[in-house]
């Protein structure tokens, strides 16, 4: 089941599962010691799917500086290569189009995922740069008319 929740709507157990998986992916798996939990969580919509009391996929969405940002996009290890990442991003973009219609959407993407994000309409707007020693690019879906 997909969930769309503000920070204050998350149960302690849901929040623990989210933080646990984000740390497992972004800190441990990618070997990036940085403060994974930040204040942006407080203003974000948290979009996630759980099965059998496990977090399968997650992303957060937040407004900032005239854009809507997506971030912390992940699929848990046991659920990769299942199409869940594509479903997650599609659901996130549908959510954004409902709550923030027509706003530009920004993603700071790992460079190897450029074509994946392009398939959703993102355009590359930066050169490749290192973030925590991982090649990244900035990508945007420009502001558009919503039918």
ZIHUDA-V783264 format. One record per residue. N is the residue number from 0. RES is the residue in one small letter. PSI is psi as a letter, one per 40 degrees, with the letter a starting at -180 (NA if undefined). OMEGA is omega in whole degrees, 0 to 359 (NA if undefined). NEAR is the number of other ideal C-beta (glycine too) atoms within 12 Angstrom. Layout:
N,RES,PSI,OMEGA,NEAR / N,RES,PSI,OMEGA,NEAR
//
This chain:
0,x,h,178,16 / 1,x,i,180,23 / 2,x,i,177,27 / 3,x,h,188,25 / 4,x,i,168,24 / 5,x,i,182,20 / 6,x,d,184,24 / 7,x,e,177,15 / 8,x,e,181,15 / 9,x,h,174,27 / 10,x,i,176,15 / 11,x,d,180,12 / 12,x,d,177,14 / 13,x,d,180,27 / 14,x,d,179,27 / 15,x,d,179,16 / 16,x,d,179,29 / 17,x,d,182,38 / 18,x,d,180,29 / 19,x,d,182,23 / 20,x,d,178,34 / 21,x,d,178,36 / 22,x,d,180,24 / 23,x,d,183,24 / 24,x,d,191,31 / 25,x,d,180,30 / 26,x,d,186,21 / 27,x,d,184,16 / 28,x,d,182,18 / 29,x,e,176,21 / 30,x,f,181,13 / 31,x,g,178,21 / 32,x,h,178,12 / 33,x,i,181,17 / 34,x,g,184,15 / 35,x,d,180,26 / 36,x,h,182,21 / 37,x,i,184,18 / 38,x,e,177,12 / 39,x,d,177,21 / 40,x,d,183,26 / 41,x,d,182,16 / 42,x,e,184,19 / 43,x,i,162,37 / 44,x,h,182,34 / 45,x,h,183,42 / 46,x,h,184,40 / 47,x,i,177,41 / 48,x,h,176,32 / 49,x,i,172,26 / 50,x,h,178,18 / 51,x,f,178,12 / 52,x,f,176,12 / 53,x,i,172,22 / 54,x,h,181,39 / 55,x,d,184,31 / 56,x,i,186,40 / 57,x,i,166,46 / 58,x,i,173,42 / 59,x,i,182,42 / 60,x,h,178,41 / 61,x,i,177,32 / 62,x,i,177,21 / 63,x,h,173,21 / 64,x,f,176,10 / 65,x,e,177,15 / 66,x,i,168,26 / 67,x,h,182,34 / 68,x,h,167,32 / 69,x,i,180,41 / 70,x,i,181,36 / 71,x,f,181,36 / 72,x,h,182,38 / 73,x,i,167,40 / 74,x,h,180,32 / 75,x,i,186,29 / 76,x,d,182,18 / 77,x,e,186,17 / 78,x,e,181,25 / 79,x,i,180,17 / 80,x,f,181,11 / 81,x,e,185,17 / 82,x,e,183,16 / 83,x,d,178,28 / 84,x,d,178,29 / 85,x,d,179,21 / 86,x,d,179,23 / 87,x,d,182,37 / 88,x,d,178,36 / 89,x,d,179,25 / 90,x,d,177,29 / 91,x,d,179,42 / 92,x,d,175,32 / 93,x,d,178,21 / 94,x,d,181,30 / 95,x,d,180,37 / 96,x,d,178,25 / 97,x,d,186,18 / 98,x,d,183,22 / 99,x,g,188,28 / 100,x,h,175,18 / 101,x,e,181,19 / 102,x,i,173,29 / 103,x,i,183,28 / 104,x,h,185,41 / 105,x,i,173,32 / 106,x,h,170,39 / 107,x,h,191,31 / 108,x,i,170,39 / 109,x,h,189,29 / 110,x,d,181,24 / 111,x,e,179,13 / 112,x,e,184,27 / 113,x,d,182,25 / 114,x,d,176,15 / 115,x,d,181,24 / 116,x,d,176,34 / 117,x,d,182,20 / 118,x,e,177,18 / 119,x,e,180,30 / 120,x,e,177,21 / 121,x,i,175,30 / 122,x,i,178,22 / 123,x,h,183,24 / 124,x,e,178,23 / 125,x,i,169,20 / 126,x,i,175,12 / 127,x,h,177,20 / 128,x,i,179,18 / 129,x,h,173,13 / 130,x,h,184,20 / 131,x,f,177,18 / 132,x,e,178,13 / 133,x,h,178,22 / 134,x,h,180,19 / 135,x,i,171,26 / 136,x,i,174,29 / 137,x,h,181,27 / 138,x,i,183,35 / 139,x,i,162,28 / 140,x,h,185,33 / 141,x,i,175,18 / 142,x,i,184,18 / 143,x,i,175,18 / 144,x,h,176,9 / 145,x,h,181,15 / 146,x,NA,NA,6
//
